[in-house]
Amino acid sequence: MESYYLDWANLLLRWVHVITAVAWIGASFYFVMLDNSLEKPEDQESLDKGVGGEQWAVHGGGFYNMQKYALAPKRLPDHLHWSYWESYSTWITGFALFTMSYLWNASTYLIDKSKMDWQPGAAIGVALAFFVVFWMVYDGICQIFGRRKHGDTIVGVLIAVFIAFATWLACQWFAGRAAFLLVGAMMATTMSGNVFFWIIPGQRKNVQALREGKPVDPVHGQRGKQRSVHNTYFTLPVLFAMLSNHYSFTYTHKYNWIVLLLIMLGGAAIRQFFVVRHRFKLGNAGNPIPYALFGIAVLGLTIVWMKPEPAAAPAPGAAVQKVSFGDVQKVLEQRCYMCHGAQVQMKNVRLDTPDQVAAHAQAVYQQVVVTKIMPMNNSTGITDAERALVGKWFQAGAPTK
């Protein structure tokens, strides 16, 4: 029953996490698009009000006129819409999921003893340290170099180098699946940190100064803009890292850290295309197609590089190996009963009886042979030959007699 309720908690948390993430990313993408699509107002009334740019849009049967003031309107309205709860809710639900799935079951999901044979407490402590240390280094880079000459370029290069190092380190210390997720969560934590520590506080200071009739310090807007830009480039890499746990061929690769970096690079380049294209339509930037082509090329070359070697064809006239259920049952007993037997039924899956194996044959084939997700982190040491045996058994009709 404990496993049953944990599955429900995981499902509901994941559902809420996806919903809040969609809301946050959607708002972020919208405002980046809006900021890069603004045109100077043509009517004198808007110019007299201090409007620096506007966009006319049609949506849902109505017309909208979004205006951005060069600094602020002469009088701030009593009610202002703030975009921050989407970020906080996404991080809270994401961290809860990470705790439930990876930290709570660190021995199964976080630790790969072939890489680091440490105790669960140590692995958990180091995993959490990734969040804190990455934020501290990232924030320090932004504060030290962000306002210097060519500061954006310097900051971008240093952050990219640090992400590469953190990715390599995570893949050396943790199970591949956990390492990918940890890198994504590390970057997502920094995205929320930008909102919590800099963007929203800076906006609050500006609003307070305007309400009190005091001059506004432009540094708050500059810093908030810088951190918002970083967040938009983090988005696609973070999304891939979060989705990667469904595709074991990525995180189980020999050079999985390079795989992750290449896919994140491709995602960031494609995001750059969408950022620039809005300015390009207004004649304020060059054609962004090269960014998209670069991103697609990186992803395409990664796919080709990772392509597995084709399986050797059987010799003509060679006898086809027959696989009995008894052979498969020996593999299941040695590799699967630990989590799916009489004592424990993870995900409510039991494989120690013929009837149960028949009921879950399709899932066994998918998880063990196709995606190779199970056993988790290959904790029971299943071999390629044993996976192939299960595959032949399933393709022969999955007999259980």
C-alpha positions as MATLAB code, in Angstrom:
seq = 'MESYYLDWANLLLRWVHVITAVAWIGASFYFVMLDNSLEKPEDQESLDKGVGGEQWAVHGGGFYNMQKYALAPKRLPDHLHWSYWESYSTWITGFALFTMSYLWNASTYLIDKSKMDWQPGAAIGVALAFFVVFWMVYDGICQIFGRRKHGDTIVGVLIAVFIAFATWLACQWFAGRAAFLLVGAMMATTMSGNVFFWIIPGQRKNVQALREGKPVDPVHGQRGKQRSVHNTYFTLPVLFAMLSNHYSFTYTHKYNWIVLLLIMLGGAAIRQFFVVRHRFKLGNAGNPIPYALFGIAVLGLTIVWMKPEPAAAPAPGAAVQKVSFGDVQKVLEQRCYMCHGAQVQMKNVRLDTPDQVAAHAQAVYQQVVVTKIMPMNNSTGITDAERALVGKWFQAGAPTK';
ca = [
       0.000    0.000    0.000;
       2.889    2.360    0.706;
       4.137    1.944   -2.861;
       0.609    2.540   -4.164;
       0.198    5.848   -2.322;
       3.705    6.947   -3.275;
       2.860    6.346   -6.928;
      -0.223    8.524   -6.584;
       1.755   11.258   -4.849;
       4.369   11.090   -7.605;
       1.705   11.295  -10.318;
      -0.130   14.253   -8.768;
       3.095   16.139   -8.010;
       4.329   15.570  -11.562;
       1.005   16.792  -12.928;
       1.134   20.009  -10.901;
       4.817   20.467  -11.751;
       4.130   20.256  -15.491;
       1.171   22.648  -15.231;
       3.134   25.285  -13.311;
       6.163   24.835  -15.583;
       3.987   25.402  -18.656;
       2.616   28.574  -17.039;
       6.101   29.856  -16.141;
       7.754   29.021  -19.452;
       4.771   30.332  -21.391;
       4.877   33.668  -19.548;
       8.650   33.879  -19.993;
       8.488   33.138  -23.720;
       5.638   35.606  -24.153;
       7.446   38.507  -22.502;
      10.669   37.799  -24.413;
       8.641   37.842  -27.625;
       6.834   41.016  -26.547;
      10.020   42.819  -25.572;
      11.582   42.031  -28.970;
       8.460   42.930  -30.950;
       7.832   46.451  -29.660;
       7.605   49.308  -32.139;
       7.765   53.018  -31.421;
       4.229   54.424  -31.043;
       2.979   56.532  -33.920;
       0.405   58.567  -31.989;
       1.507   61.602  -30.015;
      -0.693   60.720  -27.057;
       1.289   57.551  -26.350;
       4.591   59.372  -26.801;
       3.488   62.093  -24.383;
       2.637   59.418  -21.805;
       6.207   58.118  -22.022;
       5.460   54.922  -23.951;
       8.722   53.630  -25.408;
       7.292   50.765  -27.457;
       4.035   49.014  -28.210;
       2.624   45.986  -29.962;
      -0.796   45.591  -31.497;
      -2.110   42.024  -31.481;
      -5.274   40.163  -32.313;
      -6.237   37.110  -30.269;
      -9.421   35.333  -29.306;
     -11.606   37.647  -31.369;
     -10.265   40.847  -29.798;
      -7.574   43.464  -30.346;
      -4.878   44.151  -27.757;
      -2.456   47.041  -27.424;
       0.531   46.152  -25.207;
       2.607   49.171  -24.235;
       5.961   49.405  -22.494;
       7.006   52.655  -20.869;
      10.530   53.943  -21.313;
      10.703   54.222  -17.528;
       7.258   54.227  -15.923;
       3.878   55.925  -16.304;
       3.415   59.259  -14.578;
       1.126   57.558  -12.106;
       1.362   53.903  -11.195;
      -1.977   52.090  -10.941;
      -2.918   50.609   -7.581;
      -2.944   47.085   -8.984;
       0.089   45.635  -10.750;
       0.363   42.087  -12.088;
       3.489   40.295  -10.871;
       4.850   37.160  -12.531;
       6.634   35.094   -9.911;
       4.351   32.471   -8.410;
       4.661   30.358  -11.562;
       8.414   30.200  -10.972;
       8.184   29.439   -7.274;
       5.478   26.791   -7.731;
       7.475   25.077  -10.461;
      10.582   24.908   -8.271;
       8.714   23.738   -5.159;
       6.899   20.924   -6.979;
      10.060   20.011   -8.884;
      12.138   19.779   -5.728;
       9.413   17.716   -4.063;
       9.505   15.313   -7.025;
      13.289   15.138   -6.919;
      13.156   14.383   -3.197;
      10.509   11.689   -3.572;
      11.996    9.971   -6.617;
      15.752   10.372   -6.153;
      16.679   11.460   -2.648;
      14.202    9.226   -0.818;
      15.433    6.218   -2.835;
      19.035    7.325   -3.227;
      20.446    3.793   -3.164;
      18.295    2.836   -6.154;
      18.028    5.982   -8.247;
      20.907    8.281   -7.288;
      23.858    5.975   -6.689;
      25.722    3.952   -9.288;
      28.290    1.952   -7.339;
      30.396    1.399  -10.448;
      31.057    5.168  -10.378;
      30.938    6.134   -6.701;
      30.334    3.621   -3.937;
      29.138    6.011   -1.269;
      26.487    5.987    1.414;
      23.032    7.442    0.628;
      23.528   10.338    3.040;
      26.734   11.406    1.323;
      25.189   11.130   -2.145;
      22.184   13.199   -1.061;
      24.413   15.852    0.494;
      26.535   16.185   -2.647;
      23.461   16.286   -4.893;
      21.978   19.155   -2.860;
      25.357   20.896   -2.884;
      25.141   21.032   -6.688;
      22.154   23.369   -6.369;
      23.818   25.658   -3.840;
      27.319   25.758   -5.344;
      26.085   26.294   -8.891;
      23.920   29.213   -7.763;
      26.752   30.793   -5.790;
      29.266   30.515   -8.654;
      26.738   31.668  -11.259;
      25.605   34.619   -9.135;
      29.213   35.580   -8.402;
      30.085   35.545  -12.111;
      27.120   37.792  -12.893;
      27.943   40.278  -10.131;
      31.690   40.456  -10.812;
      31.667   40.560  -14.606;
      28.109   41.501  -15.549;
      28.588   45.274  -15.722;
      32.065   45.338  -17.232;
      32.860   46.089  -20.855;
      31.678   43.113  -22.942;
      30.203   41.843  -19.693;
      27.409   39.810  -21.290;
      29.899   37.912  -23.455;
      32.281   37.257  -20.557;
      29.440   36.101  -18.326;
      28.023   33.848  -21.046;
      31.362   32.143  -21.707;
      32.152   31.620  -18.014;
      28.700   30.232  -17.268;
      28.908   27.865  -20.260;
      32.291   26.585  -19.070;
      30.983   26.074  -15.547;
      27.903   24.234  -16.798;
      30.171   21.947  -18.831;
      32.295   21.208  -15.756;
      29.246   20.590  -13.544;
      27.771   18.268  -16.188;
      30.982   16.264  -16.437;
      31.243   16.016  -12.651;
      27.624   14.934  -12.179;
      28.024   12.183  -14.785;
      31.206   10.929  -13.059;
      29.612   10.773   -9.611;
      25.971    9.804  -10.092;
      23.904    7.307  -12.054;
      23.404    8.627  -15.589;
      19.670    9.135  -15.255;
      20.079   11.015  -11.985;
      23.027   13.025  -13.329;
      21.005   14.375  -16.260;
      18.120   15.306  -14.004;
      20.480   16.839  -11.456;
      22.043   19.123  -14.090;
      18.592   20.233  -15.231;
      17.420   20.798  -11.663;
      20.608   22.724  -10.886;
      19.940   25.117  -13.774;
      16.227   25.352  -12.968;
      17.080   26.237   -9.368;
      19.239   29.072  -10.666;
      16.373   30.256  -12.867;
      14.082   30.473   -9.846;
      16.918   32.018   -7.835;
      17.164   34.793  -10.418;
      13.468   35.523   -9.979;
      13.524   35.300   -6.181;
      16.779   37.117   -5.381;
      17.111   39.676   -8.173;
      14.259   40.163  -10.640;
      11.329   40.548   -8.227;
      13.272   42.456   -5.485;
      14.627   44.856   -8.126;
      11.155   45.458   -9.482;
       9.803   46.057   -5.982;
      12.514   48.659   -5.328;
      11.662   50.443   -8.565;
       7.945   50.436   -7.770;
       8.571   51.726   -4.246;
      10.809   54.540   -5.543;
       8.185   55.584   -8.089;
       5.393   55.606   -5.515;
       7.535   57.740   -3.206;
       8.506   60.104   -6.011;
      12.192   59.194   -5.783;
      14.556   58.628   -8.738;
      14.736   55.039   -9.976;
      18.109   53.324   -9.968;
      18.454   51.862  -13.507;
      20.709   49.059  -12.257;
      17.676   47.106  -11.034;
      16.146   47.045  -14.505;
      19.486   46.216  -16.136;
      20.175   43.378  -13.741;
      16.635   42.014  -14.032;
      16.893   42.085  -17.824;
      20.225   40.242  -17.743;
      18.902   37.494  -15.488;
      15.710   37.142  -17.531;
      17.771   36.650  -20.689;
      19.813   33.941  -18.957;
      16.591   32.219  -17.901;
      15.236   32.101  -21.443;
      18.421   30.423  -22.749;
      18.370   27.911  -19.895;
      14.814   26.853  -20.702;
      15.236   24.370  -23.573;
      18.330   22.695  -22.049;
      16.455   22.298  -18.746;
      13.414   20.834  -20.483;
      15.557   18.228  -22.240;
      17.308   17.273  -18.994;
      13.914   16.793  -17.339;
      12.585   14.634  -20.185;
      15.760   12.591  -20.663;
      14.878   10.013  -17.991;
      12.498    8.428  -20.528;
      15.313    7.797  -23.025;
      18.031    5.628  -21.572;
      20.144    5.635  -24.748;
      21.161    9.207  -23.849;
      22.194    8.887  -20.210;
      23.641    5.374  -20.514;
      26.010    6.377  -23.306;
      29.723    5.999  -22.582;
      30.195    9.750  -23.014;
      26.841   10.753  -21.572;
      28.103   14.114  -20.329;
      29.087   15.087  -23.882;
      25.681   13.924  -25.115;
      23.952   16.171  -22.578;
      26.151   19.178  -23.391;
      25.618   18.805  -27.143;
      21.845   18.559  -26.826;
      21.754   21.544  -24.445;
      23.894   23.519  -26.905;
      21.529   22.671  -29.746;
      18.551   23.693  -27.628;
      20.118   27.023  -26.651;
      20.925   27.803  -30.305;
      17.357   27.056  -31.362;
      16.073   29.275  -28.554;
      18.329   32.051  -29.865;
      16.589   31.735  -33.231;
      13.207   32.399  -31.654;
      14.548   35.294  -29.585;
      16.129   37.067  -32.560;
      13.387   36.394  -35.117;
      11.047   38.926  -33.481;
      13.630   41.701  -33.857;
      14.428   40.494  -37.380;
      10.782   40.961  -38.415;
      11.073   44.611  -37.365;
      14.392   45.088  -39.141;
      16.338   45.415  -35.880;
      18.487   42.281  -36.235;
      20.016   40.008  -38.844;
      18.377   36.860  -40.150;
      18.290   34.310  -37.287;
      18.142   31.249  -39.549;
      21.858   30.423  -38.964;
      21.126   29.905  -35.253;
      18.360   27.414  -36.045;
      20.509   25.627  -38.622;
      23.394   25.414  -36.165;
      21.155   23.971  -33.457;
      19.630   21.436  -35.842;
      23.103   20.502  -37.131;
      24.367   19.918  -33.589;
      21.399   17.670  -32.806;
      21.718   15.847  -36.129;
      25.425   15.187  -35.717;
      24.808   14.005  -32.157;
      22.235   11.511  -33.412;
      24.657   10.196  -36.048;
      27.531    9.998  -33.551;
      25.430    8.032  -31.044;
      24.096    5.572  -33.631;
      24.566    2.008  -32.338;
      26.392   -0.581  -34.370;
      23.987   -2.793  -36.365;
      23.485   -6.239  -34.943;
      25.273   -9.006  -36.790;
      22.933  -11.036  -39.003;
      22.748  -14.775  -38.270;
      24.720  -16.999  -40.618;
      22.666  -18.586  -43.431;
      21.220  -21.888  -42.323;
      22.044  -21.302  -38.682;
      19.561  -22.756  -36.248;
      17.290  -20.218  -34.556;
      17.812  -20.254  -30.807;
      14.641  -21.205  -28.968;
      14.033  -19.504  -25.669;
      11.958  -21.278  -23.064;
      10.071  -19.553  -20.266;
      12.362  -21.352  -17.855;
      15.352  -19.500  -19.305;
      13.589  -16.157  -18.974;
      12.393  -17.005  -15.484;
      15.994  -17.505  -14.359;
      16.861  -14.005  -15.605;
      13.821  -12.501  -13.887;
      14.631  -14.309  -10.649;
      18.197  -13.045  -10.608;
      17.630   -9.529  -11.944;
      14.016   -8.521  -11.199;
      12.548  -10.312   -8.169;
      14.365   -7.973   -5.807;
      11.928   -5.175   -6.689;
       9.120   -7.119   -8.375;
       8.750  -10.314   -6.361;
       6.681  -11.673   -3.498;
       8.118   -9.291   -0.896;
       8.259   -6.039   -2.884;
       6.215   -4.920   -5.879;
       7.579   -1.596   -7.089;
       5.029    0.260   -9.246;
       2.614   -2.576   -8.369;
       4.419   -4.894  -10.799;
       5.041   -8.501   -9.754;
       7.007  -10.943  -11.924;
       7.450  -14.085   -9.834;
       4.502  -16.038  -11.289;
       3.769  -17.029  -14.907;
       0.403  -15.224  -14.875;
       2.006  -11.975  -13.701;
       4.797  -12.254  -16.265;
       2.201  -12.769  -19.026;
       0.245   -9.721  -17.828;
       3.351   -7.518  -17.889;
       5.183   -9.083  -20.863;
       4.827   -5.990  -23.046;
       6.128   -3.691  -20.286;
       9.010   -6.078  -19.515;
      10.048   -6.059  -23.165;
       9.849   -2.267  -23.416;
      11.665   -1.565  -20.142;
      14.313   -4.307  -20.307;
      15.022   -4.651  -24.036;
      13.905   -1.535  -25.906;
      14.629    1.360  -23.540;
      16.920   -0.596  -21.172;
      15.642    1.494  -18.274;
      15.228   -1.560  -16.064;
      16.761   -2.718  -13.842;
      17.172    0.837  -12.594;
      20.777    1.937  -13.068;
      21.359   -1.763  -13.857;
      21.674   -2.287  -10.113;
      21.349   -6.081  -10.489;
      23.907   -6.329  -13.287;
      21.786   -7.665  -16.144;
      23.916   -8.437  -19.206;
      23.323   -7.600  -22.865;
      22.983  -11.305  -23.563;
      20.218  -11.593  -20.954;
      18.409   -8.597  -22.445;
      18.656  -10.225  -25.875;
      17.254  -13.456  -24.440;
      14.215  -11.615  -23.046;
      13.778   -9.948  -26.443;
      13.765  -13.267  -28.310;
      11.290  -14.695  -25.801;
       8.883  -11.789  -26.320;
       9.192  -11.875  -30.097;
       8.381  -15.591  -30.006;
       5.030  -14.774  -28.398;
       6.100  -14.484  -24.739;
       5.216  -18.083  -23.794;
       4.856  -18.846  -20.088;
       4.706  -22.640  -20.282;
];
